[in-house]
Amino acid sequence: MSPQEEQGMNMINWIELPVRDMSRAKTFYETVLGVALTVQEMDGWRMATFPFEKDQPGTSGGLIESKGYIPTREGPVIYFTVPNIDTVLEKVTQYGGRVVLPKRDIGEHGFMAHVVDTEGNRVGLHMFKR
């Protein structure tokens, strides 16, 4: 048994999305996802963190603006759980993002889509079926 299995931990516990313009990116995510991000500055890094509740499932993370952090459409795709994927997709285009993979039915797992944010990152949206 691995140390993670012994402790009952999830393997992924933090995500950082690189951004070029923190103000623009913060506005995009706050508006599109309907959340408030908290900005911090540390040793040349600017970070805006997503809400996080310690005893709830899932992970958290933030937007990060710093030398060497480059937004990309390539590589891993981070998925955000959303209550209504259609509403969020409308907001994505209204606020400077692009839909690159329209809403898809993924069977019993709900619906998903991919968008590119204002910074050039590809991110996923996921909605559970009701």
Phi, psi and omega in degrees: 000137181284160176303325180294318179295322179296323182269353181069036183260153168277145182291323181260125183232357180199141180228138175239125176258118179292142177225155177264328183228100186301317182299313180296314181294317179300314178299316180301306184291322178297318182287312184291317183266349179069038179232163175256131177257146181255124182266137176225152174236132181215121172042050177086002177252140169245130181228138173242115186265143176282156178302149182212132175242116189309315186266016179256156179292161178099187182229178175224189181171202182197176173270140180228133178240113181194159177302133178091353176261116187236121177300150180206152172266353183258157178097198184300150177248125178266131181255135174256130174282129181232150181285329181216102186295326180296316179297317181294319179298322176297317180294324180305310182288327178294330187249026168098002177266179179225143174272121181249344172219105184299167179310132178231141174280125179245040175066222183298346182271354176108225183226152177217162176203160174242140176228161172249126183282182182294345183262348181104008177274136171274126176228155179258154173241139179225135176230127176288150176288145179255000000 
